[in-house]
C-alpha cells in the first residue's frame, strides 16, 4: 500500500524495530495492558519461520511517525482449520481516524495468499486478541464480523510472599534445560498441549526459534524425567521492557506442561515451584504468566494454588475467512 495523502503504509522491516517497540509500549500503557517489548525482542521476530514481514506486516506512518501496525502469523497446521493470528494496534494519539478498521481490512486481504501458499484448499480463519475491558477494540472486531471465541487470563505473583512446598516426586528427576535437551522439551510441549484450544504442534524450526529467543532464561527453565523418559517442563523468559514499565524484575513463565503419561503426579507444581524458588534467589521480585481461562488440564487452578492471581483478561475474536475448497477448484477471492 502507498500513501493516501495523510498516512503512508508499508511493511515493517528490521530497521523499524525500535520505533515499533515504542508504539507497542505506548499502546500497552494507554490500555493498561501487560505486554512490553524491547527492540531486541522484536528483532527476534524477523527470524520466525511463520512470519512473513514482507507480505504479512503493515505499518502506518504519519509525518514519519509510526501511528499503527498489523502483523499476521501463520500456524504450523491447518487441521482442521488454519487459524491465522492477527496482532495490531493504533497509537493513542491517532485513534478515532479509522486506522484500526483499515488495518483489519488489510489483514483479511493479506491473509489469503499467505494461507494458500501453505495450505491450499484448506479452510482458514483469522483471530485477534484484545483486553476484555477494551470496549472500542471489542466493538471494532464485532463490526467486522468477528465473534469472541476464547478468554485468557494474565496472572501475577509476588515472589516476596511464601512459596508453596514442592510436591515429593518419587522416581522423577528435575534437571536444567540445556541445548542437548531441547528436543525432549519439544516432545513434551507437543504432547502436553495436544488437547488445548487452538494449539498446533511445534515443528523443529518453530521450536528452535522459540528456544533461541533473547528473552529466554535457560537457567530458570527445567525438565522432569521419569525412568529416563521426558515428562514435564517449565520454560522461563524475562522481558526487560516489562521490568522497566513496572519497576521490578519479573519472571515470565512462558510454558508449563506435562506429558499425558506424567499427569496427576504433581510434576507441573514441582517444576513451577522450582522455577519460582530459583527466580527469587536470583533477585526477581515477581512472576507472571498467561493461561487459558478454560484450560482442559486445570492449569488455572494449578497457578492459583501456587499463589498467582488474575490481573487482566483478554478475549480472542475469530472470523472464518474461507471454507475448504473442493479438490480442483480455485479459492474465492478474499
C-alpha distance (Angstrom), angle and dihedral (degrees) to the residues before:
residue distance angle dihedral
X1 . . .
X2 3.77 . .
X3 3.77 134.2 .
X4 3.80 123.3 -55.9
X5 3.79 97.5 -158.4
X6 3.79 93.3 -89.4
X7 3.79 107.2 34.9
X8 3.80 130.3 36.5
X9 3.79 121.1 -148.0
X10 3.81 126.2 -156.8
X11 3.82 140.0 142.1
X12 3.80 120.1 -84.4
X13 3.80 115.9 -105.3
X14 3.81 133.6 -171.3
X15 3.78 89.8 -97.5
X16 3.80 88.8 62.6
X17 3.82 95.0 56.6
X18 3.80 96.7 101.1
X19 3.80 93.6 49.0
X20 3.79 91.0 42.4
X21 3.81 90.0 54.1
X22 3.80 89.5 50.8
X23 3.80 90.4 52.2
X24 3.81 93.6 48.0
X25 3.78 92.4 48.5
X26 3.82 92.5 47.9
X27 3.81 88.8 52.6
X28 3.82 92.0 49.0
X29 3.80 92.2 48.7
X30 3.81 92.5 50.4
X31 3.80 94.1 45.2
X32 3.83 95.4 40.0
X33 3.76 90.1 -120.5
X34 3.80 124.6 155.0
X35 3.81 103.7 -134.9
X36 3.80 113.5 103.4
X37 3.79 124.1 165.7
X38 3.78 138.5 -168.9
X39 3.78 126.2 -141.2
X40 3.81 89.4 -102.5
X41 3.81 92.6 51.6
X42 3.80 89.0 57.6
X43 3.80 94.7 42.3
X44 3.80 86.3 60.3
X45 3.80 88.5 62.5
X46 3.78 92.6 65.5
X47 3.81 90.5 71.3
X48 3.82 93.4 50.2
X49 3.83 106.8 120.9
X50 3.80 91.2 -147.0
X51 3.80 96.5 54.6
X52 3.81 123.0 79.0
X53 3.78 106.8 -169.9
X54 3.79 94.8 -179.6
X55 3.81 92.4 61.7
X56 3.79 104.7 9.6
X57 3.79 102.4 53.1
X58 3.79 135.5 64.4
X59 3.78 134.2 -174.4
X60 3.79 123.4 -165.8
X61 3.80 115.5 -147.4
X62 3.78 131.3 -165.6
X63 3.78 116.0 -170.2
X64 3.79 90.4 -24.5
X65 3.82 95.9 -47.0
X66 3.81 121.5 114.8
X67 3.79 102.9 -120.5
X68 3.80 100.3 172.3
X69 3.78 143.7 -5.2
X70 3.78 144.1 -163.1
X71 3.82 130.8 -165.0
X72 3.80 129.8 -174.4
X73 3.80 124.0 -152.9
X74 3.79 124.8 -163.0
X75 3.78 120.5 -145.6
X76 3.79 129.6 -126.4
X77 3.80 94.3 -116.7
X78 3.80 141.4 26.4
X79 3.80 96.5 -153.4
X80 2.91 110.0 152.7
X81 3.83 93.9 -16.0
X82 3.78 133.7 -2.3
X83 3.80 99.3 -118.8
X84 3.79 103.6 -162.7
X85 3.81 117.8 -165.4
X86 3.78 127.6 -135.3
X87 3.79 126.0 -162.8
X88 3.75 119.5 -177.6
X89 3.76 144.4 142.2
X90 3.78 147.1 168.1
X91 3.80 127.4 -125.5
X92 3.83 110.8 -105.3
X93 3.82 90.3 -118.4
X94 3.82 91.3 58.7
X95 3.78 101.4 44.3
X96 3.79 121.9 120.7
X97 3.83 93.7 42.8
X98 3.79 98.5 97.0
X99 3.80 95.9 -105.2
X100 3.81 94.5 126.8
X101 3.80 91.4 56.2
X102 3.79 92.8 46.1
X103 3.80 91.2 50.7
X104 3.80 90.6 51.1
X105 3.81 90.2 49.7
X106 3.80 89.2 50.5
X107 3.81 90.5 50.5
X108 3.79 93.5 53.8
X109 3.80 91.2 49.7
X110 3.81 94.8 44.9
X111 3.81 92.5 47.2
X112 3.81 92.8 67.6
X113 3.82 101.3 69.4
X114 3.81 93.2 37.7
X115 3.79 90.7 53.0
X116 3.80 95.9 45.0
X117 3.80 92.7 51.7
X118 3.79 91.9 56.5
X119 3.79 103.9 30.8
X120 3.83 111.0 15.5
X121 3.78 113.8 -165.4
X122 3.80 94.3 9.0
X123 3.81 122.7 121.2
X124 3.79 117.4 -101.9
X125 3.78 136.2 -163.7
X126 3.79 132.3 -175.4
X127 3.80 123.4 -136.0
X128 3.78 131.0 -171.4
X129 3.82 131.9 179.9
X130 3.78 133.1 -140.7
X131 3.77 136.1 162.7
X132 3.79 111.0 -79.9
X133 3.82 91.1 -126.9
X134 3.82 94.1 50.5
X135 3.80 96.1 104.0
X136 3.81 94.7 -178.6
X137 3.81 93.7 53.3
X138 3.81 92.8 44.4
X139 3.80 89.4 51.2
X140 3.81 91.9 48.1
X141 3.80 92.5 54.7
X142 3.80 90.8 45.7
X143 3.81 92.8 50.7
X144 3.81 89.1 54.2
X145 3.80 94.3 52.3
X146 3.80 99.6 -97.3
X147 3.79 121.4 139.5
X148 3.83 130.0 -158.1
X149 3.80 108.8 -97.5
X150 3.83 108.2 165.8
X151 3.80 141.8 6.5
X152 3.80 127.4 -141.7
X153 3.79 131.0 -169.5
X154 3.79 127.0 -142.0
X155 3.80 106.7 -147.3
X156 3.79 133.9 -168.8
X157 3.80 138.9 -168.4
X158 3.79 133.1 -163.3
X159 3.80 106.5 -129.4
X160 3.79 92.1 -157.0
X161 3.81 88.1 70.5
X162 3.79 119.2 87.5
X163 3.79 114.8 -80.3
X164 3.81 121.5 -135.0
X165 3.76 118.7 -106.5
X166 3.77 114.9 -94.5
X167 3.82 113.3 -110.8
X168 3.80 115.7 -112.4
X169 3.80 109.0 -106.8
X170 3.79 111.1 -156.4
X171 3.78 110.9 -155.0
X172 3.80 93.8 1.6
X173 3.80 125.8 115.8
X174 3.82 122.9 -158.7
X175 3.81 115.6 -152.5
X176 3.78 137.4 169.8
X177 3.79 121.7 -89.0
X178 3.79 104.7 -109.3
X179 3.84 126.6 169.9
X180 3.80 92.3 -100.3
X181 3.82 87.9 61.7
X182 3.82 97.3 48.4
X183 3.79 92.3 101.6
X184 3.81 91.6 51.3
X185 3.80 87.9 51.2
X186 3.81 91.0 51.6
X187 3.79 91.9 51.7
X188 3.81 90.8 49.8
X189 3.80 91.6 48.7
X190 3.79 93.8 50.2
X191 3.79 94.1 47.8
X192 3.80 94.7 42.8
X193 3.81 94.8 51.0
X194 3.78 98.0 39.3
X195 3.80 92.2 106.1
X196 3.84 97.1 40.9
X197 3.79 121.6 112.5
X198 3.78 113.5 -94.8
X199 3.80 94.0 -2.0
X200 3.80 121.8 141.2
X201 3.79 128.2 -176.7
X202 3.79 118.1 -88.0
X203 3.81 109.7 -126.2
X204 3.79 119.3 -151.0
X205 3.82 96.0 -90.9
X206 3.81 94.9 51.1
X207 3.80 91.4 45.2
X208 3.80 93.2 49.7
X209 3.80 89.3 53.0
X210 3.80 92.0 49.5
X211 3.80 93.4 48.2
X212 3.81 92.9 49.0
X213 3.82 94.6 54.4
X214 3.80 115.7 134.0
X215 3.80 88.7 -128.1
X216 3.82 93.4 57.8
X217 3.79 115.8 117.4
X218 3.84 105.8 -164.8
X219 3.81 92.4 175.5
X220 3.82 87.4 65.1
X221 3.81 95.9 42.7
X222 3.81 123.7 90.3
X223 3.79 144.1 -176.6
X224 3.79 129.9 -150.9
X225 3.81 122.3 -143.4
X226 3.78 130.5 -170.8
X227 3.78 118.2 -166.6
X228 3.77 88.5 -16.3
X229 3.80 92.9 -54.4
X230 3.83 118.9 120.6
X231 3.82 108.3 -117.5
X232 3.82 111.3 162.7
X233 3.78 146.1 4.6
X234 3.78 144.6 -165.3
X235 3.81 118.3 -164.1
X236 3.79 120.8 -167.7
X237 3.80 132.8 -159.3
X238 3.78 134.5 -176.0
X239 3.81 124.0 -151.9
X240 3.78 113.7 -159.3
X241 3.82 92.0 -163.1
X242 3.82 89.2 57.1
X243 3.80 90.4 49.8
X244 3.78 90.5 52.2
X245 3.81 94.0 46.8
X246 3.80 94.7 49.4
X247 3.80 98.8 33.1
X248 3.78 96.9 -124.9
X249 3.78 139.8 83.3
X250 3.81 108.1 -100.9
X251 3.79 130.5 -170.1
X252 3.79 112.0 -145.8
X253 3.81 112.7 -151.5
X254 3.79 99.4 -144.0
X255 3.82 97.9 179.1
X256 3.77 139.1 8.5
X257 3.78 117.5 175.2
X258 3.78 143.4 154.9
X259 3.79 127.1 -160.7
X260 3.76 115.0 -118.2
X261 3.81 89.2 -110.5
X262 3.79 90.4 58.6
X263 3.79 102.1 44.4
X264 3.80 125.5 121.2
X265 3.80 92.3 27.3
X266 3.82 99.1 98.4
X267 3.81 93.3 -107.2
X268 3.81 96.4 131.7
X269 3.81 91.4 48.0
X270 3.80 92.3 49.1
X271 3.80 93.0 48.8
X272 3.79 92.3 47.8
X273 3.80 93.2 49.3
X274 3.81 89.9 47.9
X275 3.80 91.5 53.9
X276 3.82 92.9 46.3
X277 3.81 92.6 47.0
X278 3.80 92.6 50.4
X279 3.81 91.1 45.1
X280 3.79 93.0 53.1
X281 3.80 90.2 49.9
X282 3.82 88.9 50.8
X283 3.81 92.2 55.1
X284 3.79 103.2 -96.2
X285 3.80 113.5 149.3
X286 3.80 99.6 -163.0
X287 3.78 144.2 6.8
X288 3.79 130.3 -142.2
X289 3.80 138.8 -174.5
X290 3.77 144.0 166.9
X291 3.79 124.9 -120.7
X292 3.78 138.5 -178.0
X293 3.81 105.1 -109.4
X294 3.81 89.1 -139.3
X295 3.80 99.2 38.1
X296 3.81 108.7 167.6
X297 3.81 91.6 -142.2
X298 3.81 95.2 57.2
X299 3.80 93.7 -110.4
X300 3.80 92.9 152.8
X301 3.81 91.2 60.0
X302 3.80 91.0 46.3
X303 3.79 91.4 55.9
X304 3.79 93.9 43.7
X305 3.79 90.4 53.4
X306 3.81 87.9 51.3
X307 3.82 89.6 56.9
X308 3.81 101.7 -98.0
X309 3.80 119.1 141.7
X310 3.80 130.6 -165.0
X311 3.80 114.4 -100.6
X312 3.82 99.2 171.2
X313 3.80 142.5 -5.6
X314 3.79 128.6 -139.2
X315 3.78 127.9 -164.2
X316 3.79 126.0 -146.9
X317 3.81 115.4 -140.9
X318 3.80 119.4 -156.4
X319 3.80 135.2 -165.7
X320 3.83 127.1 -177.2
X321 3.80 109.4 -126.8
X322 3.79 104.8 177.9
X323 3.78 134.3 8.7
X324 3.79 122.5 -139.8
X325 3.80 111.7 -73.1
X326 3.81 121.9 -134.1
X327 3.79 111.9 -110.3
X328 3.79 112.2 -87.2
X329 3.80 96.5 23.9
X330 3.78 129.0 108.0
X331 3.82 121.3 -115.5
X332 3.77 118.0 -106.5
X333 3.76 117.8 -103.8
X334 3.79 115.2 -94.5
